[in-house]
Amino acid sequence: MAKQHSEIHDLMIKYVIGFLLSLLITLGAYFFVTGHVFTGVGLSLVLGILALSQAVTQLYLFLHLDNESRPRLKLLSLVFMLLILVIVVAGSLWIMYHLNYNMMELTPDQKDSYLNSQRDKGF
């Protein structure tokens, strides 16, 4: 009974540390962006590092990949996470680029009338 209580206590400590680290990393990213500490490539690099540290925090402290007895499953989980990350980031950049490209030739009045017509249609 005491061993089980100790394991639960250790698990709760890991969850609290993970929560605090995740919160700190998220707030750090927010303040880097809103505080204009870095711009351009520097900001992208810092946010990438923070995103990677957030992923590592999530994998080890919440998904418990450090306790995995089968290392192949750990590698598979990491590869799957990276694949989803690449799909989401590349897809978002592709969508933003094409939205920007398709709207560049319009004047501000044309953009407003187009957006109003879409709103009136219920989109």
Phi, psi and omega in degrees: 000319180293324179294319179295319178297319179295320179295319178294319178298315179297321179295318178295322177297318177299319180295318180293316178298317178298318179297314181294320177296317179297318178296317179296317180294318180295316178294324177299316178297318180299314183287331174295322182283311184285334180275356181052042179292316176237159175226159174061232184294324179299317178294319178298319180295314180296317179293325176296318178295318178294323178294320178294318178293327175294318179296317179296318178300314180296317183294318186272321186268336180251321180269354175056043180287346177284339179266005184291131180276342180248105184294335180294324177293324177297316179295319179297319178296319179294316179296319178297318178299316180294322178297313178297320179298314179296318179298315182293313182292312181296319178296319179295316178295320179297315180296314181296320179297314183288327174295317179295317181296318182287338181260354185293326185281350182273146173282164179303323178294320179295321177298315180297317181293323178295314180296322178294321179294323178291323178293321179293331178283347179099012179273000000 
